[in-house]
Amino acid sequence: MSEQYDVIVCGAGVAGIAAALESARAGLSVALVEKTIIPGGLATSGLVYVYLPLCDGRGTQVTFGIAEELLLLSTRYGPGKPPAGWETPQTPEKAGRYQVTFSPASFILALDEALIDAGVHLWLDTLACVPVMRDQRVCGVEVETKAGRETLLAPVTIDATGDADIACRAGVPCATSANIMSIWALQATLASADVAASKRDGTALLSMFAHGGDGDDPEIESEDRIWNIGAAKEITAFVVEGRRQMREHYKAVQAQAGRTNAYPITVPSMAQYRMTRRIVGQETISPGHSWTRRSDSVGVVADWRADGSVWEIPYGALIPKTISGLLVAGRCISAAGDAWHVTRVIPAAALTGQITGAAAAIAVRKGIEPANVDASAIQKALRKKGMPCKIEDIYDAPSIPKPGAS
Ligand SMILES: Cc1cc2nc3c(=O)[nH]c(=O)nc-3n(C[C@H](O)[C@H](O)[C@H](O)COP(=O)(O)OP(=O)(O)OC[C@H]3O[C@@H](n4cnc5c(N)ncnc54)[C@H](O)[C@@H]3O)c2cc1C
């Protein structure tokens, strides 16, 4: 059994969703392959429900397009809104940045709707197993469903698995990272219910259980906090240890407050690894590249940890070395060290997803390799949609046409 598409996107996290939306809206037939039945990846199944900022922390928005559309969708069927006044020049009493906290379930409902409206062919409960290779070219993927093995073929495949699964199996050189133990979940507490009732507003019911490292320290301090991704054994140990720590927390809390005053509502159904495996691309975004300007940049993101630190995304960071027919989006693009922390988060994943979708559309229309798509053609397509591609588009010449302008 084989089916032919224009584009196959592996993984329906925010990166894969953005890639699928962009290429389907460009008129391509798109298969979005997701091993669970839930769109959103870590942002939904992983209960990471803070959509980090689209702005530079000094009042200027730097990331636009589907990254902004998804931020707004995350609150369509539930609470959350960006802080008022985020766009005013920031003072010591600053209003915050352009980000939101959302309900993961509400986000899932809105994501389904967007994908169906765009005409994306959803393959849920479908594992992308191995790439179909012809010499050094990815021509599609073999997938495993309840019906058995099937083959999906396309001129462009986008690896948005978060862990570069398809790229790695195609023979793309990859790098790995250790992880710190942390577990985020949703809980019910009487205290948050009291706040919600007194304000007559259910936003406070989104009470987060967050335990362990916060993941933004570039150095991992002690050996016992290092967790590697690998075979099922390692992932199982990581997940079970996180839930053990959660159990210890509630044992202590409930000994004081009782079982009904604070308890878990749901736990992540995806292992909460931040950085696992990434490709070594034609270019690598590296520590110190903040404010670095390049000719082939196709998008801009802000460092969520530091005000006033912005980073260009070069197209080459989404193109694997040595293997053709394949692009990579999301937390497994080619970004090293501290730069990986900048590009692994939700807004950057959505942006790189959209860039690969735009590049795929050009490649399919012209009948060329995605690696041979000129960055200037992607810049043209994205700027038409009101998206800055370079630092100069935002700070030097803020004259990007509004969406719809020719
Ligand atoms: C504890 C923790 C806290 C974080 N905090 C924040 C935060 O506050 N804000 C923020 O913006 N970011 C945060 N992040 C990072 C952020 O959540 C992710 O990096 C981002 O959501 C990654 O999106 P993605 O689409 O690249 O990958 P993922 O979300 O990992 O999506 C990959 C998708 O691919 C699917 N998949 C994988 N392999 C296959 C396969 N072989 N076949 C089919 N499907 C497959 C998965 O099921 C998943 O749906 C945090 C991460 C962690 C772990």
The ligand as an SDF file (V2000), in Angstrom:
LIG
                    3D

 53 58  0  0  0  0  0  0  0  0999 V2000
    9.5560   20.5550   31.0760 C   0  0  0  0  0  0  0  0  0  0  0  0
    9.5280   21.4500   29.8700 C   0  0  0  0  0  0  0  0  0  0  0  0
    9.1910   22.7820   30.0240 C   0  0  0  0  0  0  0  0  0  0  0  0
    9.1370   23.6140   28.9060 C   0  0  0  0  0  0  0  0  0  0  0  0
    8.7150   24.9050   29.0670 N   0  0  0  0  0  0  0  0  0  0  0  0
    8.4090   25.6340   27.9880 C   0  0  0  0  0  0  0  0  0  0  0  0
    7.6870   26.8660   28.1230 C   0  0  0  0  0  0  0  0  0  0  0  0
    7.3470   27.2960   29.2200 O   0  0  0  0  0  0  0  0  0  0  0  0
    7.3480   27.5250   26.9830 N   0  0  0  0  0  0  0  0  0  0  0  0
    7.7480   27.1120   25.7390 C   0  0  0  0  0  0  0  0  0  0  0  0
    7.4620   27.8150   24.7500 O   0  0  0  0  0  0  0  0  0  0  0  0
    8.4450   25.9660   25.5850 N   0  0  0  0  0  0  0  0  0  0  0  0
    8.7360   25.2030   26.6760 C   0  0  0  0  0  0  0  0  0  0  0  0
    9.3520   23.9810   26.5130 N   0  0  0  0  0  0  0  0  0  0  0  0
    9.7970   23.5530   25.1710 C   0  0  0  0  0  0  0  0  0  0  0  0
    8.6510   23.2720   24.2210 C   0  0  0  0  0  0  0  0  0  0  0  0
    7.5410   22.7410   24.8570 O   0  0  0  0  0  0  0  0  0  0  0  0
    9.0300   22.3250   23.1030 C   0  0  0  0  0  0  0  0  0  0  0  0
   10.3790   22.3790   22.7910 O   0  0  0  0  0  0  0  0  0  0  0  0
    8.2230   22.6000   21.8570 C   0  0  0  0  0  0  0  0  0  0  0  0
    6.8510   22.4590   22.1690 O   0  0  0  0  0  0  0  0  0  0  0  0
    8.7020   21.6510   20.7780 C   0  0  0  0  0  0  0  0  0  0  0  0
    7.8030   21.5560   19.7090 O   0  0  0  0  0  0  0  0  0  0  0  0
    8.1260   20.5850   18.4870 P   0  0  0  0  0  0  0  0  0  0  0  0
    6.9430   20.6300   17.6170 O   0  0  0  0  0  0  0  0  0  0  0  0
    9.4640   20.8970   17.9370 O   0  0  0  0  0  0  0  0  0  0  0  0
    8.3100   19.1320   19.1400 O   0  0  0  0  0  0  0  0  0  0  0  0
    7.3460   18.2460   20.0430 P   0  0  0  0  0  0  0  0  0  0  0  0
    6.4480   19.0790   20.8380 O   0  0  0  0  0  0  0  0  0  0  0  0
    8.2440   17.2800   20.7270 O   0  0  0  0  0  0  0  0  0  0  0  0
    6.4380   17.4800   18.9770 O   0  0  0  0  0  0  0  0  0  0  0  0
    6.8670   16.3320   18.2900 C   0  0  0  0  0  0  0  0  0  0  0  0
    5.6330   15.5510   17.8560 C   0  0  0  0  0  0  0  0  0  0  0  0
    6.0370   14.4740   17.0440 O   0  0  0  0  0  0  0  0  0  0  0  0
    5.4260   13.2860   17.4520 C   0  0  0  0  0  0  0  0  0  0  0  0
    6.3340   12.2110   17.0680 N   0  0  0  0  0  0  0  0  0  0  0  0
    7.5850   11.9670   17.5390 C   0  0  0  0  0  0  0  0  0  0  0  0
    8.1330   10.9450   16.8980 N   0  0  0  0  0  0  0  0  0  0  0  0
    7.2340   10.5190   15.9820 C   0  0  0  0  0  0  0  0  0  0  0  0
    7.2180    9.4990   14.9960 C   0  0  0  0  0  0  0  0  0  0  0  0
    8.2720    8.7050   14.8100 N   0  0  0  0  0  0  0  0  0  0  0  0
    6.1090    9.3400   14.2390 N   0  0  0  0  0  0  0  0  0  0  0  0
    5.0220   10.1440   14.4140 C   0  0  0  0  0  0  0  0  0  0  0  0
    4.9870   11.1370   15.3300 N   0  0  0  0  0  0  0  0  0  0  0  0
    6.0700   11.3230   16.0930 C   0  0  0  0  0  0  0  0  0  0  0  0
    5.2400   13.4480   18.9450 C   0  0  0  0  0  0  0  0  0  0  0  0
    4.2190   12.6110   19.4380 O   0  0  0  0  0  0  0  0  0  0  0  0
    4.8850   14.9370   19.0310 C   0  0  0  0  0  0  0  0  0  0  0  0
    3.5090   15.1620   18.8650 O   0  0  0  0  0  0  0  0  0  0  0  0
    9.4550   23.1160   27.6250 C   0  0  0  0  0  0  0  0  0  0  0  0
    9.8050   21.7600   27.4710 C   0  0  0  0  0  0  0  0  0  0  0  0
    9.8460   20.9440   28.5830 C   0  0  0  0  0  0  0  0  0  0  0  0
   10.1920   19.4900   28.3900 C   0  0  0  0  0  0  0  0  0  0  0  0
  1  2  1  0
  2  3  1  0
  2 52  2  0
  3  4  2  0
  4  5  1  0
  4 50  1  0
  5  6  2  0
  6  7  1  0
  6 13  1  0
  7  8  2  0
  7  9  1  0
  9 10  1  0
 10 11  2  0
 10 12  1  0
 12 13  2  0
 13 14  1  0
 14 15  1  0
 14 50  1  0
 15 16  1  0
 16 17  1  0
 16 18  1  0
 18 19  1  0
 18 20  1  0
 20 21  1  0
 20 22  1  0
 22 23  1  0
 23 24  1  0
 24 25  2  0
 24 26  1  0
 24 27  1  0
 27 28  1  0
 28 29  2  0
 28 30  1  0
 28 31  1  0
 31 32  1  0
 32 33  1  0
 33 34  1  0
 33 48  1  0
 34 35  1  0
 35 36  1  0
 35 46  1  0
 36 37  1  0
 36 45  1  0
 37 38  2  0
 38 39  1  0
 39 40  1  0
 39 45  2  0
 40 41  1  0
 40 42  2  0
 42 43  1  0
 43 44  2  0
 44 45  1  0
 46 47  1  0
 46 48  1  0
 48 49  1  0
 50 51  2  0
 51 52  1  0
 52 53  1  0
M  END
$$$$
